[in-house]
Amino acid sequence: MSGKSLAGRKALVTGGARGIGEAIATALANAGASVMITDVLTDLGKETAAKIAKTGVKTGFHALDVTDDGQWEKAVAATVAQLGGYDILINNAGIEITSLLVDVKAEDMRKMCDVNIVGTGLGIKHAFRAMRPGGAAGGGGAIVNISSVAATIAYPAIAGYSATKSAVDRMTRVGAMEAGKLGYGVRVNCLYPGLAPTEMGMKLATDIAALGLAADVNAAVASVIDQTPLGRLAEITDIADAAVFLCTDQARFITGIGLPVDGGMGT
């Protein structure tokens, strides 16, 4: 891919204030798309949107708790109104709460399910309604859900997170089938990112060490690298570039897949 492969496209990115979400939003903007940053981190989200806007790309921010149906309606309406359309959704918002199964807390499992599963499902719902013929945008589009390599491997202390990210994978495939059969003109795919040194990724490494599953944080990270054929952690730009690809016309005949961006860890 080269140049402005997404020129004229309008995107909404959840969890876009920092980390992988920020990287994807930036990559979409660099590819020519207008971008609406959404997040519960209002101040940081506004800062990220302002930073991207300085590159000359139309960018906005809207507060969004992805578990709230009404907030989704308002965020999509704001995206259509402010950007002049809506044809890309990046369902990136998610949380991870580390725990051995023997110690798992019901409230933690429910919280991960609510954000990672319900939040993703509501995003797909409102994207379909806006993007399908007769919708507020009505021109079709592309949805990229952020799953995880955790959906494809057995890794200790992340059973709840792994389960929710496996659910994201299944919803992706059902969404792709529904969109195709019902003529929505929307492609639905997901990514399986490997561990990246984001705040969430490093917290997991810290938690793994605290549970005695690694000698220290460095050993926890080294263990992941040792399981990765390409011999390094993921970089957020690796994930962002893959997300951009799935939104471009080069991926026009790709739907219902899970694309590993994990250096081979899930092989």
Salt bridges, closest charged atoms under 4 A:
GLU22 OE2 - LYS51 NZ 2.65
ASP69 OD2 - LYS125 NZ 2.92
ASP69 OD1 - HIS126 NE2 2.55
ASP169 OD2 - ARG170 NH2 2.55
ASP169 OD1 - ARG173 NH2 2.98
GLU199 OE1 - ARG18 NH1 3.04
ASP207 OD2 - LYS203 NZ 2.80
ASP238 OD2 - ARG232 NH1 2.86
ASP249 OD1 - ARG9 NH2 2.92
